[in-house]
Structure formats: C-alpha cells, structure tokens
Amino acid sequence: MKKTSWISKLTSTIATGTAAFMLFAGFASAHVTVSPSVAQTSAWQTYTIKIPSEKELPTTKITMKVPEGVAFKQYQPLAGWKITTEKNDSNEVTSITWEIDGDNEGILAGQFQQFNFVAQNPKAEAEIAWDAFQYYSDGSIVEWTGQPSDANPHSITTISEDPAAAGNAAAGGGHANDGHDSAGTEGATGDNAATDDSKANDDTTLGDALNDTVTGEPNNTDTDPGTLKLQQATLIVSILALILSFLGIALATRRKKR
C-alpha cells in the first residue's frame, strides 16, 4: 500500500512538471519580431513583421508604431485583413494596424502571421525599435514595447552604413539592388568592390524594395521550421502528460479500493 502511494505521488509530480514544461514550451520564443535586424542607411527597405499566437485565443488585431526617423511608404495587402494607418500633422505615417476582416478568425493558437511593408531607413546610423501591440479576441492586449531583457521586448533593427552589414540583412530577406548584393557581387574583391556596392545601396529605389516583397497568405503556419518543431515537441509532451495523469488517477483509485 505504501509502495502504491509512493508511485501515485511520483506519477502526480511528474505529470504536473510535464504540464508546466508543456506550458513553457508553448510560450518559448513567441515574440513579435520585425526583420531584417540589420539594414542599410537611407535604403528603401522591405520589412516583415511576424506575429505568433502565444495564447489559446485568436489574435484579432496588431498595431505597430513606426519608429522616429523611419519613413513608412507602402504596405502589402493581405486577404482577410483590413489595414489602416495613422498620420501626424505632417502627413507622416506614425502607426499601422492589421485587423481581421470578413470571415477571418485571426491568428489561432499554434499559428503565426507575417505582414510585409516598405519604409525608407534613416540617413544616420541608429538602432530603431518597433513597438507593437497584439490584441486578442477576449480584449486583452500584449504590449511588445520592452527592452531586450524584458518579458515582452520590442524588436530592434540596426541601421548601419557598413555595406557588409547591409548584405547580411539582404540575405535574411532585405532589399535587392538590381542583382547587386550589398556584401559584393560574385567575384568582386577589394576596396573597389566595397565602394561600388556602397553606391548601389545609396541608389536603392522603391521599385527595388517592392521587387523583393514576398507574397503572403493568411494564417501561414507551414513555412517556419522552428515553429513546426516547437508544435511537434509541445504535442509530444502534452500526450505524455495526459498518459501520466491517467496513470496517477488509476493508481489512486486502486489505493482507495484497498
């Protein structure tokens, strides 16, 4: 009887711990992010904001503030989402909002959504912060406005004059320059190549940025390997927790009968 009681307690403890781990796994790395994280000064840049769902409720609206010094130009329309902007007295866009439209249920649990827009970067080097506000169907709001060490950090993009840094951003989804990578064209070496690429970045146009825009689909859940692995791990842990819970209940029932 003591043995059964010990096993029951152990099983219950494991089940509780597993459930806690499952909850943690569901929230791990679930941050609103804006990419690229490094971009060229003065360039017309294609940006992508990625919104994951971190609750068991659908996300129905997202508002993003445009950082000071960034000139918002255009957004990419997306079926199922109504997109609006706010402007100041100088007719500059200060924020953009994506809100569900029609039959769209929003970003459901285990899903994420990406939105694309074009903006012109500041002329001087800087770190720009993208404050975002995520609205859920129950009216709750998650404010992604904290520092990198906070629980809800805002995403940061480093604006740099270094063509190599801008090239790294382009490789991660930044702007194109008519076939010229900011890190240097294939086969180009030395200071002359760096100088040519720097000039190419300065001459980046709105057309160049728009040519690099990725066509989005509502509630895209299958294109991020990291998200898929997280979902699979969460499912496995959830099943394990369920099995252990039933085992604990069975052992407890058996003990009572004795």
C-alpha positions in Angstrom: 0.0 0.0 0.0 2.9 2.4 0.9 4.5 1.4 -2.4 1.4 2.2 -4.3 1.0 5.6 -2.5 4.7 6.5 -3.4 4.2 5.6 -7.0 1.0 7.6 -7.1 2.7 10.7 -5.7 5.6 10.3 -8.0 3.3 10.0 -11.0 1.3 13.0 -10.0 4.5 15.1 -9.6 5.8 14.1 -13.0 2.5 14.9 -14.6 2.4 18.3 -13.0 6.0 19.0 -14.0 5.4 17.8 -17.6 2.3 20.1 -17.9 4.4 23.0 -16.6 7.1 22.3 -19.2 4.5 22.0 -21.9 3.1 25.4 -21.0 6.6 26.9 -21.1 7.3 25.3 -24.4 4.2 26.8 -25.9 5.4 30.3 -24.9 9.1 29.8 -25.8 10.4 32.3 -28.4 6.9 33.6 -29.0 7.9 37.1 -29.7 6.7 39.7 -32.2 9.7 40.4 -34.5 10.5 42.7 -37.3 13.1 41.6 -39.9 15.7 42.3 -41.1 17.6 43.0 -37.9 20.3 45.0 -39.8 19.7 47.3 -42.7 21.4 50.0 -44.8 21.2 53.7 -44.1 18.8 55.7 -46.4 17.7 52.5 -48.2 14.2 51.7 -49.2 13.7 48.5 -47.2 11.2 45.7 -47.3 10.4 44.8 -43.7 8.4 41.8 -42.4 6.6 41.8 -39.0 5.9 38.3 -37.7 3.2 37.7 -35.1 3.0 34.4 -33.3 0.0 33.4 -31.2 1.0 32.8 -27.6 -2.4 32.2 -26.1 -5.3 29.7 -26.6 -7.2 32.6 -28.1 -7.0 34.1 -31.6 -5.1 37.3 -32.3 -7.5 39.7 -34.0 -5.5 42.9 -34.4 -1.9 44.1 -34.4 -0.8 47.7 -34.2 2.8 48.7 -34.9 4.3 52.1 -34.3 6.7 53.5 -36.9 10.0 54.4 -35.3 11.1 58.0 -35.4 13.3 58.7 -38.4 11.7 55.9 -40.5 9.6 57.0 -43.4 6.8 54.4 -43.9 5.9 54.2 -47.6 3.7 51.2 -48.6 2.1 48.0 -47.1 1.3 44.8 -48.8 -2.4 44.0 -48.9 -3.4 40.6 -47.5 -6.7 38.7 -47.9 -8.7 38.6 -44.6 -7.0 41.6 -43.1 -8.1 45.2 -43.0 -5.1 47.5 -43.0 -5.2 51.1 -41.8 -2.6 53.8 -41.0 -2.5 56.8 -38.7 -0.7 60.0 -39.7 0.6 63.1 -37.9 0.1 66.8 -38.8 3.0 66.5 -41.3 1.1 63.7 -43.1 3.7 61.1 -42.0 2.6 57.6 -41.1 3.1 57.0 -37.4 1.4 53.6 -37.0 -0.1 50.8 -39.0 -2.8 48.4 -37.9 -3.7 45.0 -39.3 -7.2 43.8 -38.2 -9.3 40.7 -39.1 -11.8 41.3 -41.8 -14.7 39.2 -43.2 -14.7 35.6 -42.1 -11.1 35.6 -40.9 -10.9 34.2 -37.4 -7.5 35.7 -36.8 -4.2 34.1 -35.8 -5.2 30.9 -33.9 -3.2 29.0 -31.3 -0.2 27.4 -32.8 -0.2 29.7 -35.7 1.7 32.8 -36.8 1.2 35.5 -39.4 3.6 37.7 -41.4 2.9 41.2 -42.8 5.1 43.0 -45.3 5.7 46.7 -45.7 8.2 49.1 -47.3 9.9 52.0 -45.4 12.9 54.3 -46.0 15.6 54.0 -43.4 17.1 56.9 -41.5 20.1 58.6 -43.1 22.3 58.2 -40.0 23.3 55.1 -38.2 20.9 54.2 -35.4 19.0 51.4 -33.6 15.3 51.7 -34.3 12.7 50.0 -32.0 9.5 48.6 -33.4 6.8 48.9 -30.7 3.9 46.6 -31.3 0.5 45.9 -29.6 -1.1 42.5 -30.0 -4.9 42.3 -29.4 -6.7 39.0 -28.6 -10.3 38.1 -29.0 -11.1 38.5 -25.3 -10.0 42.1 -25.4 -6.6 41.5 -23.7 -3.5 43.3 -25.1 0.1 42.2 -25.1 2.4 45.3 -25.4 5.7 44.4 -27.1 7.4 47.6 -26.0 10.1 46.5 -23.5 13.8 46.3 -23.7 15.6 43.1 -25.0 15.9 41.7 -21.5 12.2 42.2 -20.7 9.4 39.6 -21.0 7.8 41.4 -23.9 10.7 43.1 -25.8 10.2 45.2 -28.9 12.1 44.2 -32.0 15.2 46.2 -32.9 16.8 46.9 -36.3 20.3 48.3 -36.5 20.7 50.9 -39.3 24.3 50.8 -40.5 26.5 52.4 -43.2 28.5 49.2 -43.4 27.7 47.5 -46.8 28.7 44.1 -45.3 26.1 44.5 -42.5 23.5 45.5 -45.1 24.4 42.5 -47.1 23.7 40.2 -44.2 20.3 41.8 -43.8 19.6 41.3 -47.5 20.4 37.6 -47.2 17.8 37.4 -44.5 15.1 39.0 -46.5 16.1 42.6 -47.1 16.0 44.7 -50.2 17.5 43.9 -53.6 19.7 46.1 -55.7 19.2 45.0 -59.3 21.2 41.9 -58.8 23.9 43.5 -56.7 24.3 42.1 -53.2 25.4 44.7 -50.6 28.2 42.3 -49.5 29.7 42.5 -53.0 28.9 40.9 -56.4 30.1 37.4 -57.1 33.8 37.6 -57.9 34.3 41.2 -56.7 37.1 41.8 -54.2 39.0 44.6 -52.5 38.1 48.2 -51.7 36.7 49.0 -55.2 34.0 46.3 -54.8 33.0 47.7 -51.4 32.8 51.2 -52.9 30.7 50.2 -55.8 28.3 48.2 -53.5 28.0 51.2 -51.1 26.9 53.4 -54.0 24.4 50.8 -55.2 22.8 50.8 -51.7 22.6 54.6 -51.7 20.7 54.4 -55.1 18.2 51.8 -53.9 14.7 52.8 -55.1 11.1 52.0 -54.1 10.9 49.7 -57.1 13.9 47.7 -55.9 12.3 47.2 -52.5 8.9 46.2 -53.9 10.5 43.6 -56.2 11.7 41.8 -53.1 8.3 41.7 -51.4 7.2 38.2 -50.5 3.6 37.2 -51.3 1.9 36.4 -48.1 -1.0 34.1 -47.3 -3.4 34.4 -44.3 -2.5 32.5 -41.2 0.6 30.9 -42.7 1.7 28.1 -40.4 3.7 25.7 -42.5 6.7 27.8 -43.6 8.7 28.2 -40.4 10.7 25.1 -39.4 11.3 26.4 -35.9 7.6 26.9 -35.3 6.7 23.4 -36.6 9.4 21.7 -34.4 8.0 23.6 -31.4 4.5 22.5 -32.1 5.6 18.9 -32.5 7.5 18.9 -29.2 4.6 20.5 -27.4 2.2 17.8 -28.8 4.5 15.0 -27.7 4.9 16.5 -24.2 1.1 17.0 -24.0 0.4 13.4 -24.8 3.0 12.2 -22.2 1.4 14.5 -19.6 -2.1 13.1 -20.4 -0.9 9.5 -20.1 0.8 10.1 -16.8 -2.2 11.9 -15.4 -4.4 8.9 -16.2 -1.9 6.6 -14.6 -1.9 8.6 -11.5 -5.7 8.6 -11.3 -5.8 4.8 -11.8 -3.3 4.2 -9.1 -5.1 6.5 -6.7 -8.4 4.7 -7.4 -6.8 1.3 -6.8 -5.3 2.5 -3.5 -8.7 3.7 -2.3 -10.3 0.3 -3.1 -7.7 -1.4 -0.9 
